[in-house]
């Protein structure tokens, strides 16, 4: 088995073995996201996204919290969160793996809720180069066997390697220093609850009053709290979630614009088209054909 080759030149990685360089590999049971989903595009994914930064650095948001990642760091995005890349260096190189919740739920994973809380509070972790090598090796085996359609045992083998990868990731997070979770103010706690409700209801509910009622607050107070904590209005967050979903359906389905507008609870395709163009700068059809 070839060993990953890391050579330093001008403080960057000069070469990475092609055996282990499988960028943006997607393993899902449906066409929920495109193959080769770019991290440059904001996303909401009903599954886990795992990444390894091999070179460069970047800044991203999960919901409203900002994180930094650089060389020899891993990151994990838990299901049903808004991910958005804010900044990236010109030499950024990240390997990613998308795992659908349906796929993961079939694996005999330990019920470790403390680990999930740790990942949620500290999604990025600095790890040793040996750990990066191990992750990329397993990552490449997942892709290799998943694509081998001639092997009648490919699903079992793929599941086995995914299980091994998840155990390795869990070990790295558990072995990392414990970071005390920050104390949340009432407004920050409300913001966390709002994002949980947003991901659950944004396709059909886009009024501030709906979310305020769910949280037993006035629309004015909820709007003020969200703006103070995140720096953006509550309507901005609602609309961003809708746009992310619209982009996904335009790129991953053959549904008509009419069908997508109805699925996203717009009164008619014209209204959907104006809404989409206002935020994206092009019509839904132009985006699909772009």
C-alpha positions in Angstrom: 0.0 0.0 0.0 1.4 3.4 -1.0 2.1 5.8 1.8 0.9 9.3 1.6 3.7 11.6 0.7 4.0 15.0 2.3 6.9 17.2 1.2 7.4 20.8 2.4 8.3 23.4 -0.1 7.8 27.1 0.8 5.8 26.0 3.8 3.2 24.2 1.7 2.4 20.6 0.8 4.0 20.0 -2.6 2.5 16.6 -3.3 -0.2 14.3 -2.0 -0.4 10.7 -3.2 -3.2 10.4 -5.8 -4.2 7.1 -4.0 -5.5 9.2 -1.1 -6.6 12.4 -2.9 -10.4 11.9 -3.4 -11.8 15.3 -3.1 -15.4 15.9 -2.0 -16.5 12.3 -2.1 -20.2 11.9 -1.5 -21.8 8.8 0.0 -25.6 9.2 0.2 -28.6 7.0 -0.5 -30.2 9.6 -2.7 -29.4 12.6 -4.9 -29.8 14.9 -2.0 -26.6 16.7 -2.9 -24.6 16.7 -6.1 -21.5 14.5 -6.5 -18.5 16.6 -5.8 -20.5 19.2 -3.7 -18.2 22.2 -3.4 -17.8 23.6 0.1 -17.7 27.1 -1.5 -21.5 26.7 -1.8 -23.6 27.2 1.3 -25.4 24.0 2.3 -27.8 22.3 4.6 -27.2 18.6 4.7 -29.3 15.9 6.5 -26.2 14.0 7.4 -22.6 14.3 8.5 -19.9 16.2 6.7 -16.3 15.3 7.6 -13.3 17.2 6.3 -9.5 17.2 6.5 -7.5 20.3 5.8 -4.3 19.3 4.0 -3.1 22.8 3.0 -4.0 26.4 3.4 -6.6 27.9 5.7 -10.2 29.0 5.7 -12.9 30.5 7.8 -16.4 29.2 7.8 -19.7 29.4 9.7 -21.9 26.7 11.1 -25.2 28.4 11.7 -24.1 31.8 13.1 -20.8 30.7 14.8 -17.5 31.3 13.0 -14.6 28.9 13.0 -11.1 28.8 11.5 -9.4 25.8 10.0 -5.8 25.3 8.8 -3.3 22.6 7.8 -3.5 19.3 9.7 -6.9 20.1 11.2 -10.1 18.1 10.9 -13.7 19.3 11.1 -17.1 17.7 11.4 -20.5 19.3 10.6 -23.4 17.6 12.4 -26.7 17.1 10.5 -29.2 19.9 9.7 -27.0 22.9 10.1 -26.3 25.8 7.8 -22.7 25.7 6.6 -21.2 28.6 4.8 -17.6 29.2 3.7 -16.6 32.8 4.4 -12.9 33.0 3.4 -10.3 30.6 1.9 -6.7 30.9 1.0 -5.6 30.4 -2.6 -3.8 27.2 -1.7 -6.7 25.7 0.3 -6.9 21.9 -0.1 -9.6 20.0 1.8 -10.7 16.4 1.5 -14.4 15.9 2.4 -16.8 13.0 2.9 -20.6 13.4 3.0 -22.5 10.7 4.9 -26.2 10.6 4.8 -28.1 10.1 8.1 -29.9 7.1 6.6 -26.5 5.5 5.9 -25.0 6.2 9.3 -28.1 5.0 11.2 -27.6 1.5 10.0 -24.1 1.3 11.6 -23.7 -0.1 15.1 -22.4 3.1 16.5 -22.0 3.6 20.3 -24.6 5.9 21.9 -22.1 8.6 23.0 -24.0 11.8 23.4 -21.1 13.5 25.2 -19.0 13.0 22.0 -21.7 14.7 19.9 -21.8 17.6 22.3 -18.0 17.9 22.1 -18.1 18.0 18.3 -20.9 20.5 18.4 -19.0 22.8 20.7 -15.6 22.3 19.0 -16.1 21.1 15.4 -12.5 21.7 14.4 -9.6 19.8 15.9 -5.8 20.0 15.4 -4.4 16.5 14.9 -1.0 14.9 14.2 0.2 14.1 10.7 0.1 10.4 11.5 -3.6 10.8 12.2 -4.1 12.6 8.9 -2.4 9.8 7.1 -4.7 7.2 8.8 -7.8 9.2 8.0 -6.9 9.6 4.3 -6.0 6.0 4.0 -9.4 4.9 5.3 -11.1 7.6 3.2 -9.5 6.3 0.0 -10.6 2.7 0.8 -14.2 3.9 1.3 -14.2 5.5 -2.2 -12.3 2.6 -3.8 -14.7 -0.1 -2.7 -17.9 1.9 -3.0 -17.1 2.4 -6.7 -16.3 -1.3 -7.3 -19.6 -2.4 -8.7 -18.2 -5.8 -9.6 -17.7 -6.8 -6.0 -20.9 -8.4 -4.6 -19.7 -7.5 -1.0 -18.9 -3.8 -1.8 -21.8 -2.5 0.4 -20.6 -4.5 3.4 -17.0 -3.6 2.8 -17.8 0.1 2.4 -19.9 0.1 5.6 -17.0 -1.6 7.4 -14.5 1.1 6.3 -17.0 3.9 7.2 -17.4 2.4 10.6 -13.6 2.3 11.0 -13.4 6.0 9.9 -16.1 7.1 12.3 -14.4 5.3 15.2 -11.1 7.0 14.3 -12.8 10.4 14.2 -14.5 9.7 17.5 -11.2 8.8 19.0 -9.5 12.0 17.8 -12.3 14.2 19.3 -12.4 12.2 22.6 -8.6 12.5 22.9 -8.6 16.2 22.4 -8.5 18.5 25.4 -11.8 19.3 27.0 -13.0 22.8 26.2 -15.4 24.2 28.6 -18.7 25.0 26.8 -19.3 28.8 27.0 -22.1 30.0 29.1 -25.0 31.0 26.9 -26.9 34.2 27.7 -30.7 34.1 27.3 -30.5 35.7 23.9 -27.8 33.2 22.7 -29.9 30.2 24.0 -32.9 31.6 22.2 -30.8 31.9 19.0 -29.8 28.2 19.3 -33.5 27.3 19.7 -34.4 29.5 16.7 -31.9 27.7 14.4 -33.2 24.3 15.5 -36.7 25.4 14.6 -35.6 27.1 11.4 -34.1 23.9 10.0 -37.2 22.0 10.9 -39.8 24.5 9.4 -38.1 26.8 6.9 -39.6 25.1 3.8 -43.2 25.9 4.9 -42.9 28.7 7.5 -41.2 31.9 6.7 -42.8 34.5 9.0 -41.1 35.9 12.1 -44.4 35.5 13.9 -44.4 31.7 13.5 -41.0 31.3 15.1 -41.8 33.8 17.8 -44.9 32.0 18.8 -43.0 28.7 18.9 -40.6 30.3 21.4 -43.4 32.1 23.3 -41.9 35.5 22.5 -43.0 38.6 20.7 -41.7 39.0 17.1 -40.0 42.2 18.1 -38.0 40.6 20.9 -37.0 37.6 18.9 -35.9 39.8 16.0 -33.8 41.9 18.3 -32.2 38.9 20.0 -31.3 37.2 16.7 -29.9 40.5 15.2 -27.8 41.1 18.4 -26.3 37.6 18.6 -25.7 36.9 14.9 -25.4 40.3 13.3 -28.1 39.5 10.8 -31.9 39.8 10.8 -34.1 36.8 11.4 -35.6 37.3 7.9 -32.1 37.1 6.4 -31.6 33.7 8.0 -34.9 32.4 6.9 -34.4 33.6 3.3 -30.9 32.2 3.2 -32.1 28.7 4.3 -34.8 28.8 1.6 -32.3 29.9 -1.1 -29.9 27.0 -0.1 -32.8 24.6 -0.5 -33.9 26.1 -3.8 -30.3 25.8 -5.2 -30.1 22.2 -4.1 -33.3 21.2 -5.8 -32.5 23.1 -9.0 -29.2 21.3 -9.2 -30.1 17.8 -7.9 -33.6 17.2 -9.3 -35.3 17.4 -12.7 -38.4 19.0 -11.1 -39.8 22.0 -13.0 -39.6 25.5 -11.7 -43.3 25.3 -11.0 -42.9 22.1 -9.0 -40.0 23.6 -7.0 -41.9 26.8 -6.3 -44.8 24.7 -5.0 -42.6 22.4 -2.9 -41.0 25.5 -1.3 -44.5 26.9 -0.5 -44.3 29.9 -2.9 -47.7 31.2 -4.2 -46.6 30.9 -7.8 -43.5 30.5 -10.0 -43.3 34.3 -10.7 -43.0 35.1 -7.0 -40.4 32.4 -6.6 -38.5 33.7 -9.6 -38.4 37.3 -8.3 -37.4 36.1 -4.8 -34.6 33.9 -6.2 -33.2 36.6 -8.5 -33.2 39.1 -5.7 -30.8 37.0 -3.6 -28.9 35.1 -6.3 -28.7 37.6 -9.1 -30.2 35.3 -11.7 -33.4 33.5 -12.4 -33.9 29.9 -11.2 -33.7 28.6 -14.8 -30.4 30.6 -15.4 -29.0 29.1 -12.2 -29.9 25.6 -13.3 -28.4 26.0 -16.7 -25.3 27.8 -15.4 
